[in-house]
Amino acid sequence: SFTTGNAEYSKRVVESLRLFSIAVSFASVNSSVSMPCSMSHASIPKERAASLSPPADLVRISVGIEHSADLLEDIEHAFEAAAVVQKAAA
């Protein structure tokens, strides 16, 4: 898991991944990624969310059986793609 300091940036990173499936469940041989605050923890009532929810920018990855070099390349690409979008929006 990691945080980026910005929930929108985290979302762009997640959406830019090509080898990681966006999924809440980690019970698979395939790599997956999620943003718990907007997925598995989204149903927590707002009055309880501050104490129970993970950070809004938290990205959780689960590594599957794909080749590690391919996964690292995909993650690097996702950060680069998200940075380009962020610079264009600024």
C-alpha positions in Angstrom: 0.0 0.0 0.0 1.0 3.6 -0.5 -0.3 7.1 -0.4 0.3 9.9 -2.9 -0.8 12.9 -0.9 -3.7 13.5 -3.4 -6.8 11.4 -3.9 -7.3 12.5 -7.5 -3.7 11.7 -8.3 -4.1 8.3 -6.7 -7.2 7.6 -8.8 -5.3 8.5 -12.0 -2.5 6.2 -11.0 -4.9 3.3 -10.4 -6.8 4.0 -13.7 -3.5 4.1 -15.6 -2.4 0.6 -14.6 -2.7 -2.0 -17.3 -1.7 -5.2 -15.6 -3.5 -4.7 -12.3 -7.2 -5.3 -12.2 -9.2 -2.9 -10.2 -10.9 -5.1 -7.6 -11.8 -5.2 -3.9 -10.9 -8.8 -3.5 -7.3 -10.0 -3.3 -8.1 -13.7 -3.6 -6.6 -14.3 -7.1 -3.4 -15.3 -8.8 -3.6 -12.0 -10.8 -2.4 -8.7 -9.6 -5.1 -6.3 -8.4 -5.3 -2.7 -7.1 -7.9 -0.9 -5.1 -8.6 2.4 -3.4 -10.2 1.2 -0.2 -11.7 4.6 0.8 -13.8 4.7 -2.4 -14.4 1.0 -2.8 -14.6 -1.4 0.2 -14.9 1.4 2.8 -17.2 3.7 0.8 -20.3 2.5 2.7 -19.0 3.7 6.1 -21.3 6.5 7.4 -19.6 9.9 7.2 -19.9 10.5 10.9 -17.8 7.4 11.5 -15.5 7.6 8.5 -13.0 9.9 10.0 -12.0 7.3 12.6 -12.5 4.2 10.6 -11.7 4.9 7.0 -8.2 4.6 5.4 -6.7 7.8 3.9 -8.6 8.9 0.7 -5.4 8.7 -1.3 -4.4 5.2 -0.2 -3.7 2.7 -3.0 -3.5 -1.0 -2.1 -1.9 -3.4 -4.5 -1.9 -7.2 -4.4 0.8 -8.8 -6.4 0.0 -11.9 -8.4 2.0 -14.3 -10.4 2.9 -11.9 -13.2 6.6 -11.3 -13.8 7.9 -8.7 -11.3 9.7 -6.6 -14.0 6.4 -6.3 -15.9 4.5 -5.2 -12.8 7.2 -2.6 -11.9 7.2 -1.2 -15.5 3.4 -1.0 -15.3 3.5 0.9 -12.0 6.2 3.3 -13.3 4.1 3.9 -16.4 1.0 4.7 -14.3 2.8 7.2 -12.2 4.2 8.9 -15.3 0.8 9.0 -17.0 -0.9 10.4 -13.9 1.8 13.1 -13.6 1.2 14.2 -17.2 -2.5 14.5 -16.5 -1.8 16.5 -13.3 0.6 18.9 -15.0 -1.9 19.5 -17.8 -4.7 20.2 -15.3 -2.5 22.8 -13.4 
